[in-house]
């Protein structure tokens, strides 16, 4: 299922994009996306087009509002549906050499000199347009300066509008269903990978889309992993197991994210309960401190209980979210500041703003990396702290057999 934002919302986005162009003296933007991570590598191009391509695509977005933007799909049979979901006036197939198609469009609109901003997939990982496409544009349009602005463009998306928050709430509701469905339907004898059918069927019937479903089962008394697995195994679930999870369901590109440990036919053992309680304390302290004006250093300090209780972390402590992962992001290197000491303070980092969407996901693990869990949720930054968009209680999920 797909949906649309209001014309006012899309106009707001285009004006922000044009402000970026004016600020960097750009005649236009060339935005690239691909279908990675269940199409969430389309985040930048999706934000201006409402199109989530299943292959790859380009958007030529001129500064001059009298010139029509042009969207080029990865495959020719994707054009009709793209025209259905997107209001971009010119939507065509990009051909087998998309760079050639883009170059022809730039020539047709007279954008062969000056500065063109390049917006790729993800600045943090240095993921931009394919190198062959870049070389073709350099060689074909030698007088056009190509300027990397992926990070600047991504920052336009970090603070969510009220309409975006409404979509995130719907995505969170879809995601919540997965935990309740697992609690009701998991039984000994099932394999890890069979749980994917429980997860997806809980929201698919009402238009939800899959994003991620990471999980790992193991015996509570014999743990063998500190994180949910991206590729579930054929391990057979038994009574007394714990299933650690990280799940995101989407509402037309916008995703929730929840992390809950699920205990099969038994309450958590004391060592698992202690780890859960540490994660819960860390989550609550971080959620309270994440408010407009707070810094990443404030969050690291709030989570210091993890290190003080003898645990480390493996995954990110927090990250921005909504469609894809973006700043603010605190990775596992924050553990170097635990236990907290005034003579070993982290840099302030980025400040939080009202309506940022933040996943808080403390992931206490044992130093040998054989045991761990995540407890987290997608939140929105408010004056009173980070508000969880999820309704699943912050407590161990127990499957009653």
C-alpha positions in Angstrom: 0.0 0.0 0.0 1.1 3.6 -0.7 0.0 6.9 0.5 0.6 10.6 -0.1 1.5 13.6 2.0 -0.4 16.9 1.6 0.6 19.4 -1.1 1.6 21.8 1.7 4.0 19.2 3.2 5.6 18.5 -0.2 5.9 22.3 -0.8 7.6 22.7 2.5 10.2 20.0 1.5 10.9 21.5 -1.9 11.4 25.0 -0.3 13.9 23.5 2.2 15.7 21.8 -0.7 15.9 25.1 -2.7 17.1 27.0 0.4 19.9 24.4 0.5 20.7 25.1 -3.2 20.8 28.8 -2.7 23.0 28.5 0.4 25.5 26.4 -1.6 25.2 28.4 -4.8 23.8 25.3 -6.6 21.9 25.4 -9.9 20.2 22.1 -8.9 20.4 18.8 -7.2 21.0 15.3 -8.6 19.7 12.8 -6.1 20.3 9.1 -6.3 18.6 6.2 -4.5 18.6 2.4 -4.7 16.5 -0.4 -3.3 18.8 -1.5 -0.5 17.5 -2.3 3.0 14.0 -2.9 1.7 14.0 0.3 -0.4 15.0 2.5 2.6 18.2 3.6 0.7 15.7 5.6 -1.3 15.2 8.0 1.7 16.6 11.1 0.2 14.9 10.8 -3.2 11.7 9.5 -1.6 11.5 12.6 0.5 11.0 14.8 -2.5 9.2 12.4 -4.9 7.1 10.0 -2.7 8.5 7.2 -4.9 10.2 4.1 -3.5 11.9 2.4 -6.4 12.6 -1.4 -6.3 15.8 -0.9 -8.3 17.5 2.5 -8.5 16.5 6.0 -9.6 17.6 9.5 -10.1 15.9 12.9 -9.5 17.1 16.0 -11.4 15.9 18.9 -9.2 16.6 22.4 -10.7 16.7 25.4 -8.5 14.7 27.3 -11.1 11.0 26.5 -10.3 10.0 27.1 -13.9 11.9 24.0 -14.9 10.2 20.7 -14.3 12.0 18.2 -12.0 12.6 14.8 -13.7 12.5 11.4 -12.1 14.2 8.5 -13.8 13.3 5.0 -12.7 15.6 2.0 -12.7 13.4 -0.3 -14.8 11.1 0.6 -17.6 8.1 -1.3 -16.2 8.4 0.8 -13.0 7.3 4.0 -14.8 3.5 3.5 -14.7 3.4 2.9 -10.9 5.9 5.8 -10.3 3.6 8.1 -12.2 0.7 6.9 -10.0 2.4 7.5 -6.6 4.5 10.6 -7.4 3.6 14.2 -8.4 6.9 14.7 -10.2 5.7 16.1 -13.6 8.4 14.3 -15.7 8.8 10.6 -14.9 10.6 8.3 -17.4 12.8 5.3 -17.6 16.5 6.1 -17.0 17.7 3.6 -19.6 20.6 1.1 -19.4 23.0 4.1 -18.9 21.2 6.3 -16.4 24.1 8.8 -16.4 23.6 9.4 -20.1 19.9 10.0 -19.6 20.7 12.4 -16.7 23.3 14.2 -18.8 20.9 14.7 -21.6 18.3 16.2 -19.2 20.9 18.6 -17.8 21.9 19.7 -21.3 18.2 20.1 -22.3 17.6 22.5 -19.3 20.9 24.4 -19.8 22.5 23.1 -16.7 26.0 22.5 -18.1 27.9 25.0 -16.1 28.0 26.2 -12.5 27.5 23.9 -9.6 25.3 20.8 -9.3 24.8 19.3 -5.8 25.1 15.5 -5.6 22.9 13.8 -3.0 23.7 10.1 -2.5 22.3 7.3 -0.2 24.2 7.8 3.1 26.9 10.3 4.0 28.0 8.4 7.1 29.0 5.4 5.0 30.2 7.4 2.0 27.5 5.9 -0.2 26.8 7.9 -3.3 26.0 7.4 -6.9 27.8 4.6 -8.8 31.3 5.6 -9.7 30.8 4.8 -13.4 27.8 7.3 -13.5 29.9 9.9 -11.8 32.8 9.5 -14.3 30.3 9.7 -17.2 28.9 13.0 -15.9 32.5 14.4 -15.3 33.5 13.5 -18.8 30.3 14.6 -20.6 29.8 17.9 -18.7 33.4 19.0 -17.9 32.3 22.6 -17.1 29.8 21.5 -14.5 31.1 21.4 -11.0 29.8 18.4 -9.0 29.4 19.2 -5.3 28.8 16.6 -2.6 25.9 17.7 -0.3 24.4 14.4 1.0 25.0 15.3 4.6 23.4 18.8 4.2 20.4 17.3 2.4 20.0 14.6 5.1 19.8 17.3 7.8 16.7 18.7 6.1 14.9 15.4 7.0 16.1 15.0 10.7 13.3 17.2 12.2 9.9 15.6 11.3 6.8 17.5 10.4 3.5 16.7 12.2 2.4 14.7 9.1 5.6 12.7 9.3 5.1 12.0 13.0 1.5 10.8 12.2 3.0 8.3 9.7 5.6 7.2 12.2 2.8 6.5 14.8 1.1 4.3 12.3 4.4 2.5 11.5 4.9 2.0 15.3 1.5 0.5 15.6 2.2 -2.0 12.8 5.5 -2.8 14.5 3.9 -3.3 17.9 1.7 -5.9 16.4 4.7 -8.1 15.7 5.6 -8.4 19.4 2.1 -9.3 20.4 1.8 -11.8 17.6 5.1 -13.5 18.6 3.9 -13.6 22.2 0.7 -15.3 21.2 2.0 -17.7 18.5 5.6 -18.8 19.3 5.7 -22.4 20.3 8.5 -24.9 20.9 9.4 -26.8 17.8 9.3 -23.7 15.5 12.5 -22.6 13.8 13.9 -19.1 14.1 13.2 -18.4 10.4 9.6 -19.5 10.7 8.9 -16.6 13.0 9.3 -14.2 10.0 5.9 -15.4 8.8 4.3 -14.5 12.2 6.0 -11.1 12.1 5.0 -10.1 8.6 1.5 -11.5 8.6 0.7 -9.3 11.7 0.7 -6.1 9.6 0.8 -7.0 5.9 -3.0 -7.5 5.7 -3.6 -3.8 6.7 -1.0 -2.3 4.3 2.1 -2.4 6.4 5.5 -3.1 4.7 8.4 -5.1 5.9 11.6 -3.3 6.8 13.7 -5.4 9.2 13.1 -8.5 11.4 16.2 -9.5 13.2 16.0 -12.3 15.8 18.0 -14.9 17.6 16.8 -17.7 19.9 19.0 -19.4 22.5 18.7 -21.2 25.7 18.6 -18.8 28.7 21.1 -21.1 30.5 23.4 -21.4 27.5 23.5 -18.1 25.7 25.6 -17.9 22.5 24.9 -14.4 21.0 24.7 -10.8 22.1 22.6 -9.4 19.2 19.6 -10.4 17.1 20.7 -12.1 13.8 20.0 -10.4 10.5 19.7 -13.9 8.9 17.5 -16.1 11.2 18.8 -19.7 11.5 17.0 -23.1 11.4 17.5 -23.5 15.2 14.5 -25.1 16.8 13.0 -23.1 19.7 12.6 -24.8 23.0 10.9 -24.1 26.3 13.3 -22.0 28.4 14.6 -20.1 25.4 15.0 -16.3 25.1 14.4 -14.7 21.7 16.1 -11.3 21.2 14.6 -9.1 18.6 14.9 -5.9 16.5 11.9 -5.3 14.3 10.7 -2.5 12.1 7.5 -2.4 10.1 6.8 0.5 7.7 3.9 2.7 6.6 4.9 3.6 3.1 8.6 4.0 3.8 8.3 5.4 7.4 9.3 2.8 10.0 8.8 2.1 13.6 11.5 0.2 15.5 11.1 -1.9 18.6 13.4 -4.2 20.7 12.0 -6.7 23.2 13.4 -10.0 24.6 10.8 -12.8 24.4 11.0 -15.6 27.0 9.5 -18.9 26.0 7.5 -20.7 28.7 9.5 -19.3 31.6 10.2 -16.0 33.4 13.7 -14.6 32.8 16.4 -16.1 35.0 18.1 -13.8 37.5 21.0 -13.1 35.2 18.7 -12.2 32.3 16.5 -10.1 34.6 19.5 -8.2 35.8 20.5 -7.5 32.2 16.9 -6.4 31.4 16.7 -4.1 34.4 20.0 -2.5 33.4 18.7 -1.9 29.9 15.4 -0.5 31.2 17.2 1.9 33.6 19.4 3.1 30.7 16.4 3.5 28.4 14.5 5.5 31.0 17.4 7.8 31.8 18.2 8.4 28.1 14.5 9.1 27.3 14.3 11.6 30.1 17.4 13.5 29.0 16.7 13.6 25.2 14.9 16.9 24.8 15.5 20.0 22.8 19.0 21.5 23.5 20.4 18.3 25.1 23.6 16.9 23.7 24.9 13.5 22.7 27.2 13.7 25.7 24.2 14.0 28.0 22.9 10.8 26.5 26.2 9.0 27.0 26.2 10.0 30.6 22.6 8.9 31.1 23.5 5.5 29.8 26.6 5.0 32.0 24.7 2.6 34.2 25.4 0.0 31.5 29.1 0.2 32.0 28.7 0.6 35.8 27.0 -2.7 35.9 29.8 -4.4 34.1 28.3 -4.6 30.6 29.4 -3.3 27.3 27.3 -2.5 24.1 27.7 -3.7 20.6 25.0 -1.9 18.5 24.5 1.9 18.4 23.2 3.4 21.6 20.8 5.7 19.7 20.3 6.8 16.1 18.0 9.1 14.1 15.3 7.3 12.2 12.0 7.5 10.3 13.0 6.2 6.9 16.7 5.4 7.2 19.3 5.7 9.9 20.8 9.2 10.1 22.3 11.5 12.7 22.2 12.0 15.7 24.0 8.7 16.1 26.0 7.4 19.1 27.8 4.2 18.3 29.4 1.6 20.6 32.6 3.7 21.0 30.7 5.7 23.7 31.6 2.8 26.1 35.1 4.3 26.5 33.4 7.0 28.8 31.9 4.4 31.2 32.1 4.3 34.1 31.5 8.1 34.1 34.4 10.3 35.2 34.8 14.0 35.1 38.3 13.7 33.8 37.2 11.6 30.8 34.3 13.5 29.2 33.0 12.9 25.7 32.6 15.7 23.2 29.2 17.4 23.3 28.3 16.2 19.8 25.0 17.2 18.1 22.2 18.9 20.0 18.7 17.4 19.9 15.8 19.4 18.4 12.0 19.3 18.8 10.4 16.5 16.6 13.6 14.6 15.8 12.7 10.9 15.6 15.2 8.9 17.7 15.5 5.2 18.3 16.7 4.6 21.8 18.1 1.1 22.0 20.4 0.2 24.9 22.1 -3.1 24.2 23.9 -4.4 27.3 26.1 -7.4 26.6 28.6 -9.4 28.5 32.3 -8.7 27.7 32.6 -12.2 26.2 29.8 -11.3 23.7 27.9 -14.5 24.5 24.9 -12.8 26.1 23.0 -9.6 25.4 19.6 -8.1 24.7 18.2 -4.9 23.3 15.4 -2.9 24.8 14.2 0.1 22.8 11.7 2.0 20.8 11.3 4.7 18.2 10.7 8.0 20.0 10.0 11.7 19.2 11.9 14.5 20.9 9.6 16.7 23.0 10.0 19.3 25.7 9.3 16.7 28.3 11.8 14.1 27.0 11.7 11.5 24.3 8.1 10.2 23.8 7.9 6.5 22.7 5.7 6.0 19.7 5.2 2.4 20.7 2.6 1.0 23.1 4.2 -2.4 24.0 5.1 -2.2 27.7 8.8 -2.0 28.7 8.8 -5.4 30.4 9.9 -8.9 29.6 7.6 -10.6 27.1 6.7 -14.1 28.3 5.2 -16.7 26.1 2.7 -18.7 28.1 2.6 -22.3 27.0 
